[in-house]
Every structure is written in C-alpha cells, then in structure tokens.
Amino acid sequence: MASFDTLIKAGTVVDGTGAAPYTADIAFKDGRIAAIGRDLGAAHETVDADGLVVAPGWVDIHTHYDGQAIWDPVLPASLRHGVTTLMMGNCGVGFAPAAPERHDWLIELMEGVEDIPGVALRAGLPWNWESFPQYMDVLDATPRSFDIATQLSHGALRAYVMGQRGADNENATADDIGRMAMLTREAMDAGAFGFSSSRTAVHVALDGRPVPGTYAADDELVAIAKAVRGSGRGLVEIVLAGVAGEDVAGLDREMAMLRRVAEQSGAPVMFLMVQQLGDSQQWRRQLAACEDAAKAGLKIIPQVAGRPVSILFCFEGEHPWKFMPSYQEIANLPFAERYARLRDPAFKARLLSEQDPNEQGFSLLYKNPSIWDFTYPAGSPINYTPDPANSIAKIARRENRSPWEVAYDLLLADNGQAFLMYALTGYADGNTEAVQTMVRHPLTVLGLSDAGAHVRFIADYGVHSYMLSHYARDAHKDDPRHMPLEFVVKRLTLDNAQVYGMPDRGRLAPGLRADVNLIDLANLKTGQPRMVYDLPAQQARLDQTVSGYVGTWVKGTAVQRNGVDTGARPGRLVRSR
C-alpha cells in the first residue's frame, strides 16, 4: 500500500535555507512534505529526479496582478517560471476599496502607473466588491494554479476616504487620517499582508496626475503604519520619490522620512532600491542608511532586482515613434500592414523628421538624448549584460548616423519582431556589479519582477529563471558574478516568505507545504519574448517562455509539467495571520 501521494526520487535537494545541496527523496502527503531522506517507501506517483534540482517554489513579492487575478486563475507568465506564491498590491495602486463612482478612475490610475491596458481591465473586472475585505473574498472564491496574497494600496484607500480631494493629493485632515487608519486595520484583520504607497513623480494616472499619497505628510504615513503594526503582522512598502531618476538628490531626504516612519510606528518599512543612471553610487548611501537603522533596532528593508530593469522596445509594442503624427496614421493597422509601411523609405524619412508632441511619460524619456547611451540591440536570446561599446549611441557614432535612424533600422529586423533593450536601472556602469552587491547584501530582499505590469514593454517576471542560469549555473565559481545555487534559491524562496510572515513555505522540510519546483538546471533556458493577445478584449502582452521546469507542485499537486498547465487548481488566496 502506498504511504505517500507523491515521491520525488533521488533529486539534488536545494532546500531554501542556504544549506549545501544534497541528494535525497522527498515525499508528499495531503499537501504537505511528509518526509525527506532515502528509501522512504511507496507512493501513488514516483518521479525520477536523478540529475535534477528539487527546490521550494518561488515566492514573488512584487507583482501587479490585482486586476488579472480576478479573471485569470492561471497567471501563466508566473506559473511557467516556477512561482508558487506571489504578492500583489504594490506601488500604491490597486482596486480596493472602491466606491462605485471611482471604478473608471481606479482603472485609469492602474493603466497610467503600471501600463495595464484599460480596455482589458474594463472588460475583465466585474466590480462585485466595494470594501477591501470584500475584494479579498472575491479573490478567495476562485481556485488557482498557485497561491496569491495582497496588500492595501494607498491610492485606492485615499481616494475612497477623501474622494476627489484624495485623488488631487490635498492634505489629509485628522478625520481623514483616522478613517484611513481604521480601514487599514480592517484590511489587515481581513488578511492583507501590508500597505503600499508611492511617492515617485513617474507614477501618474492617465491624465498625468500623481498617485494619491505622493505628497502625503509624515503624520498620515505614520498613522497608517501604526495600524499595520497594531495588527501584529505585515509591513509598509513605499516607493520613494527619485527612484526613477527624477530627483536623485531627494532620495536622501526620502530615506530620512522612512526612518521617521519606522521609528514612530514600529512597523517594518520596505522600499525599492535600484542603481540610478543619474547617480550610479546613490544606492550605497541608501544601504548605509539601512545599516545605521538596523543598529538602532529598526527594520528598513531594501527591495532589489536580480538583473537590470530593462524596457524592451519593439514596433509591435512600445517604441520611440509611438506618438509621432505619421505613426498615429498607421497605429491601428494590422501589424503586417504597419510593418510594410515602416519599411517604406519615404515613410521612414517622414517619420524620422517628426517630433513627439507630448511632454510626459515615455515621451520625455525619448526626448532625452542620453537614452541611446543605455539602449542596446537586445539580441536573440536577449542579452541582459550587453557590451557598452554596442550601445545605440556608439553604433551611431561609428556609422556616422543618427541614433534614431540606427534604432529604427535595428527594429525592422526579423520581420519587425526585433527588440532593443533600454537598461533603465542597474547598468549605469556598463556592468551588473551594483546589482550583484545589492542582491548579496544581508538586509535586502529580492523583488521587482513587476509580473502583470508594463505588459507591452517589460518582461522581468522571468528574473527567477535568469538568476539560476546566469549567476548560479553559467558563472564559474571563480567568476565575480557567481552566486552559489543554494544562495540564489534562498533569495527566491525563504527570504521572501519570511519578510512577509509566511512560515509554512519557502523551504523544504517535513510538515511544510509541498510547494516544489523540479528543474533541469543544465537545460534551463528563457525564450525570446513575443507579443501575444490573450488579455481581455484581445489586448497585447509580452510573453516569455522558458524550458527546464520539469514540474511545479503547489500544495502537493502538480500544476505544470514541462511548461504545460496541468489544469489543477490547488492554489488560493493566502491571508496573513
């Protein structure tokens, strides 16, 4: 008689604790890890894992599936890359609480900040909730491929409590602050894992207005943080002013604000830390401030990326000519027809002669000549660490052409499917030394996948797979880039589970959830992104496949095998406790 449901046999176990890999069998029973060892007995299913890595499922703490999770129980982009638990509600934007008259406004806020098509959100959201607990109940009602969790967002909360005054970023009154604190505690008691806010000037709604809370005073942030702390769990995430390079000098003032909030509330405070193009060493000062806070017993936690955050330009998605008058004439044509027009020399000459009429968002980015110093031919597969000598600016100088023309011609390759990569953060020095240092630091946690967001020009949700292949497998142990496999796995699993207070996952041990990845590390390979049209209303997103994940189990049930969804839905909404 079988003692176990599943037995993964003779795999290389990387258990998530940072301990050295070892060979063992792992047995599942009733959704939990029942035993780890050798000769454990019989099972209903035995999986031969000889030569394969057995690791905990990835815990992704920075996603924006707040809308998509309502209509999509699979979330395939994250599923195929081995995620078994993810966190939503980041960056101060979300869909609850939601007054009925604020539905369109919340959609436009999310579209403006996270670049999720409003058409898809309008088609996919039923709006069968108002309060945050009701929103969580709606999420909880759907069986899923894997577990999701969420935080309360400042933008939705402020607009709900203050109406248009909140949307306009007016100062909150004492009554406003009291009600926001009350609703924060309500959300925490319902199972939220924290609260998120954004202060960066690049996070704006479609109409150009900043996210509600961008200019929130200390007393507002402290009161909300106290409500989080009063629940006995959770943290506060704040995206700092200057994180996108809009005010690098202001980041020092923002770090002082974080310390005040942490001191006065007692709550753990997390922020996004990246290497800026404008000041490539500023992150070091941020780390020093966190170290100083830690000496005082405060938790200020930098959330960092595992590789350069990269914007992918292509003619089918985001590109520098998107708002030019001539391009607007062809923007709604089928892509094959658009491509034919783009190849026409006369059309090309006309388009290259035009100026973008807009003065916000990406339009401002494209008007900055330095963009071409950090933009590269992406290659196939994408090279996330390109040679600085091959920037568009340097190619243009060698060929005595304008960088705009060089970029245009490169994007025409591969029948218009080629990509350029703009290294937005983490590559200011032409290498990833800053990223590696951040990832290795004991105070940081790994996040910033942005899964579900920026769907037409960022595909960083595959960062988990990239870290395994790039740092742990391909970089020789004597290479400065090398990170031991057990270290990378711990970063992707236990560290993230612990920072959000999820003690039942993130490592492999008897009694814990059987959330497991089985990986053919030698053949782990991320594919070339492509545009697919599977969002509601046939809206587009960048899809990046991966090979090498032999299987993923959630609560002891296989949810994907060799990249194919099994149809099993053991996942649910996770509530804090």
DAFENPE-V870341 format. One record per residue. N is the residue number from 1. NEAR is the number of other ideal C-beta (glycine too) atoms within 12 Angstrom. Layout:
# DAFENPE-V870341
[[N NEAR] [N NEAR]]
This chain:
# DAFENPE-V870341
[[1 7] [2 17] [3 20] [4 32] [5 30] [6 36] [7 37] [8 43] [9 31] [10 24] [11 36] [12 31] [13 37] [14 40] [15 32] [16 40] [17 26] [18 24] [19 22] [20 16] [21 28] [22 22] [23 22] [24 29] [25 34] [26 48] [27 38] [28 41] [29 27] [30 18] [31 27] [32 28] [33 40] [34 30] [35 28] [36 31] [37 22] [38 17] [39 13] [40 26] [41 20] [42 18] [43 24] [44 19] [45 22] [46 24] [47 29] [48 18] [49 31] [50 19] [51 18] [52 32] [53 41] [54 48] [55 49] [56 47] [57 53] [58 52] [59 48] [60 48] [61 50] [62 45] [63 46] [64 49] [65 48] [66 50] [67 47] [68 40] [69 43] [70 37] [71 26] [72 31] [73 28] [74 30] [75 43] [76 32] [77 45] [78 52] [79 47] [80 38] [81 45] [82 50] [83 49] [84 51] [85 44] [86 52] [87 49] [88 48] [89 51] [90 50] [91 51] [92 46] [93 50] [94 57] [95 51] [96 44] [97 39] [98 35] [99 26] [100 14] [101 15] [102 32] [103 28] [104 24] [105 34] [106 45] [107 33] [108 31] [109 46] [110 49] [111 33] [112 33] [113 45] [114 48] [115 37] [116 45] [117 33] [118 30] [119 20] [120 31] [121 41] [122 25] [123 21] [124 28] [125 32] [126 20] [127 26] [128 19] [129 30] [130 23] [131 26] [132 39] [133 26] [134 22] [135 41] [136 39] [137 22] [138 29] [139 40] [140 25] [141 18] [142 24] [143 22] [144 39] [145 41] [146 50] [147 46] [148 46] [149 46] [150 49] [151 50] [152 55] [153 49] [154 51] [155 52] [156 51] [157 53] [158 48] [159 42] [160 41] [161 37] [162 32] [163 19] [164 18] [165 18] [166 39] [167 33] [168 22] [169 31] [170 24] [171 20] [172 34] [173 18] [174 14] [175 15] [176 30] [177 31] [178 20] [179 26] [180 44] [181 33] [182 26] [183 36] [184 45] [185 30] [186 30] [187 42] [188 38] [189 25] [190 33] [191 33] [192 48] [193 43] [194 44] [195 56] [196 50] [197 52] [198 47] [199 42] [200 34] [201 28] [202 33] [203 43] [204 34] [205 35] [206 23] [207 17] [208 20] [209 27] [210 35] [211 45] [212 44] [213 49] [214 39] [215 26] [216 38] [217 23] [218 28] [219 24] [220 44] [221 44] [222 34] [223 36] [224 52] [225 46] [226 31] [227 36] [228 46] [229 30] [230 22] [231 33] [232 16] [233 29] [234 45] [235 45] [236 48] [237 52] [238 52] [239 44] [240 45] [241 35] [242 34] [243 41] [244 33] [245 33] [246 29] [247 23] [248 30] [249 17] [250 24] [251 38] [252 23] [253 21] [254 37] [255 36] [256 22] [257 34] [258 44] [259 32] [260 24] [261 42] [262 37] [263 24] [264 23] [265 35] [266 23] [267 37] [268 37] [269 45] [270 45] [271 48] [272 47] [273 46] [274 45] [275 43] [276 36] [277 33] [278 25] [279 26] [280 26] [281 20] [282 31] [283 42] [284 24] [285 26] [286 41] [287 32] [288 21] [289 33] [290 35] [291 22] [292 20] [293 28] [294 23] [295 14] [296 14] [297 13] [298 27] [299 31] [300 42] [301 40] [302 44] [303 44] [304 44] [305 43] [306 46] [307 45] [308 42] [309 42] [310 43] [311 38] [312 43] [313 40] [314 43] [315 41] [316 35] [317 38] [318 35] [319 36] [320 42] [321 37] [322 31] [323 27] [324 28] [325 19] [326 25] [327 27] [328 18] [329 19] [330 26] [331 23] [332 10] [333 17] [334 14] [335 23] [336 16] [337 17] [338 31] [339 25] [340 18] [341 26] [342 37] [343 22] [344 17] [345 15] [346 13] [347 26] [348 27] [349 16] [350 19] [351 36] [352 25] [353 17] [354 22] [355 18] [356 26] [357 15] [358 19] [359 14] [360 23] [361 27] [362 31] [363 21] [364 21] [365 32] [366 32] [367 20] [368 23] [369 17] [370 21] [371 30] [372 34] [373 26] [374 38] [375 42] [376 39] [377 31] [378 36] [379 22] [380 18] [381 23] [382 36] [383 25] [384 40] [385 30] [386 29] [387 15] [388 21] [389 15] [390 28] [391 30] [392 39] [393 27] [394 23] [395 29] [396 24] [397 17] [398 14] [399 15] [400 10] [401 20] [402 21] [403 32] [404 34] [405 25] [406 30] [407 38] [408 34] [409 26] [410 35] [411 38] [412 31] [413 23] [414 20] [415 18] [416 27] [417 24] [418 32] [419 43] [420 41] [421 42] [422 40] [423 45] [424 38] [425 39] [426 39] [427 37] [428 30] [429 25] [430 24] [431 23] [432 38] [433 23] [434 35] [435 40] [436 33] [437 27] [438 35] [439 42] [440 28] [441 27] [442 19] [443 31] [444 37] [445 42] [446 44] [447 45] [448 46] [449 45] [450 42] [451 46] [452 45] [453 39] [454 36] [455 41] [456 35] [457 38] [458 41] [459 46] [460 47] [461 45] [462 45] [463 46] [464 53] [465 46] [466 44] [467 44] [468 43] [469 35] [470 35] [471 37] [472 36] [473 28] [474 23] [475 23] [476 13] [477 15] [478 7] [479 15] [480 15] [481 29] [482 20] [483 35] [484 24] [485 36] [486 30] [487 31] [488 42] [489 44] [490 37] [491 47] [492 49] [493 45] [494 38] [495 35] [496 45] [497 38] [498 25] [499 34] [500 44] [501 30] [502 35] [503 19] [504 28] [505 41] [506 39] [507 39] [508 46] [509 29] [510 21] [511 19] [512 33] [513 40] [514 43] [515 49] [516 53] [517 51] [518 41] [519 46] [520 29] [521 34] [522 18] [523 21] [524 35] [525 27] [526 36] [527 23] [528 25] [529 41] [530 27] [531 28] [532 21] [533 22] [534 24] [535 32] [536 24] [537 17] [538 15] [539 27] [540 27] [541 38] [542 42] [543 31] [544 39] [545 28] [546 39] [547 24] [548 33] [549 43] [550 34] [551 42] [552 47] [553 46] [554 43] [555 36] [556 35] [557 35] [558 37] [559 41] [560 40] [561 22] [562 21] [563 31] [564 21] [565 27] [566 22] [567 17] [568 26] [569 24] [570 30] [571 39] [572 28] [573 34] [574 36] [575 28] [576 30] [577 19]]
